[in-house]
């Protein structure tokens, strides 16, 4: 295997995400997708690449610079609304373009921009790492298939101001910490989830899509 890591892509005016099923724990109802930004990593697998390492024969190797250029160009043709669907779009294009590629692992790490005004004209960059799905795609007799998919929300930071206790721990001659019945508690959390039907992550039926913003709000509520 070999690949290209961290290709930054920016798509303006992507298809909005609408029609998600709302949950009581979250006010999230959709995304405008006025700007979708992410770093895309592509890992390529295939037996035909072995001679590159054992014999110095690069005749089957697609240059990682070409992979980067495909990712940049085809992000502009992506017709859907979820980061998972962007990974599938790019992976499918790569597998169709290069038959020597047998399987791909596509990872997307969201570069988050939050609206800075009610008009959404000036988004502000957030340095938090949020959505980071990983998608494996393979080619078979029926076309390009999803072999594995894991959606993920990273670097949640939750601060509970009251209601957390730390008591009844070991006390001995080295102990100076007092027991606290009520104290602040900071939690750093990454959370990943899988779909019963992986294709639901592509957002073709938004009511079956699990938005990472809802996962965030659900974790905060719990």
N, C-alpha and C positions, 0 to 999 in steps of 0.2 A: 504494500500500500504506500501511497504518498499523497500529498495534498497541498492545499493553499489555506492559510489561516488568516482570519481577521480582515476580510475584504469589506470595507465600509461602503454601504449603499444607502442612498437617500432617494425616496420616491415621493414626489409631490402630487397630491390629488389622486390618491388611490381610492378604490371602491370603499365607500363607508361601510362600517359594520353596523347593521340595524337588525332588529327583530330577535335579539337574544332573549332568552327566558329570564325574567327577573326573579330574584330570590329575596326573602325578607331581610337578610343581613346586609344587603348592598343596594345602593341607589344607582349602580351602574346600569345603563340602558343601551350603550353602544359607543362607537368611536367614529369621529369624523374622518380619520385617516388623512387629514390635510397634509400631514407629513409622516411618512413611515421611514424610520432610520434603523439600521441594524448593522452589525458586523457578522459576515457570513463566513463560515469555515467549511471547506469541502475536503473530505478524505475519500480517496479513490481506491477501490480494491479490484484485483484481477490477476489471474495467473500469468497473463501475457506480459506483465510488467517485471516478472522475475529476471529475465535476461538483462535488464538494465543494470541490475545489481551484480549478477554473476558473470556476465560477458561484456559489459559495457555497450550493449546494444539498446539504443534508445528509440528504435524505429516504431515502437508502439506507444511511446510515452507522449502524452499531450502536455505541452509546457504549462507550468502553473501560471505563467503570465497569460496564456490563452484562456485558462479556466477563470482567472480573474476578470478578463475582458468579457467573457460570456456572462458571468454573474452580473457585472455592471450593466451590460446592454439589455439582458433579458429581464432584469428587474423593471425596466421601463415598459415591458410588454405584459407584465404580470396583471391578470384581470380580477383578482380576488381581494379578500379583506383581512385575512389572518396571517400571522407570521409563519404558522405551520404551512399554510397554503403557498407562501412564497418559497419555502424550502422545497416543497413538492414540485412546484413549477420549475425551479432551477434544476433540481435533481432529474426530473423527467427530461428536460431539454438536454442535459449532459448525456444521459443514457441513450437518447435518440441520436445524438450527434456523433457519439464515439462508441462503436460496438465493442471495442476492446475493454471498456469499463463494464465490470460485472455487477458491482454493488457500490453504493455511495453512502457515506454517513454525512448528513448535512446538519450543521448546528448554526442557529441564529441567536445572537445576543442583542437584545433591543438597545438602541440608543434613544433614550426617552427625551421627548420634548413636550413640555406642558404648556397649555395656553397661558399667556401672560396678560391677556385682557379678554373682556367679554366678546370682542370681535374675532379673536383667534388669529389676528394678523401677525402678532409677534410671539412665536413660541419661545420658551426659555429652556435651555438644555439642563436636564437633571443628570447628576453623575451617579445616581443609584443604578444598580444592575437589576433589572426587573425580569421581563420575559426572556427565557433562554431554552427553547425547545430543541430537541435532537430527533432527527428523522432518518431512518435507514430505508433506502429504496433499492429494489432489484428489478431486473428485467426477466420476464418469462415468456412463454408462448402467447400469453394474453396481453402483453404490454408491460408497462411499468407498474409495479405493485409496492405498497408500503409493507416493508418487512418488520419494522419496529418504530414506535413513536413514543416519546416521553415529553410531555409538556412540563414546564417548570417556571416557577417564580422565585427569583433569588433575592437575597439581601433584604428581606423584610426586617424592619427595626420597630419593635413594639415596646412601649414603656408603660407598665402598669403602675399607677401612682399609689394605690392602696389595695389592701385585701390579700397581700402575700405575706406568709409567715416563715420564719426560720427558727425553729425551736427544737428542744430535746436532742441536740447533738452531743457528741462526746465532750465531757468537761474534765479537764485534768490540770496539772500544774502549768501547762503551756497555754491554756485557754484564757484569753482576755476578752473575746467577743461576747457581748451581751446577747441574750435571746431577744428576738423582735417578733411581736405578734402582728405587727402591721408595718410594712416597709415598701419602698419602691422596688420594682423588679424590671430589669431590662432583658429582652429576649431578642436575639438575632436568629432568623429562621429562613431556611430554604425549603420550599415545598414543591414536590413533583407529583404529577398524576398521569394516569393512562386512561384512554377511552376503551370501552367495550368494543366499539367499532371505530378503528383508527381514523377512517375517512371523515368522521364527524368533526375532527379538528380542522378540516379544510374550510368549514364554514358555509358549505353549500346549503345546508339547512341551519340558519343561525340559531334556531331554538334548541338545537342539540349541541351547540358550541359552548364550551366552558371558558369564559373570559377570565384571564388572570387577575383582572381587577376585582372580580367577584370572589376569587379564591383569597385574595389579600383581605378583603372586607370580612369574609367569613372567618378567617384566622384571627383577625383583630377582635371580632365579636366574641368568639369562643374564649 
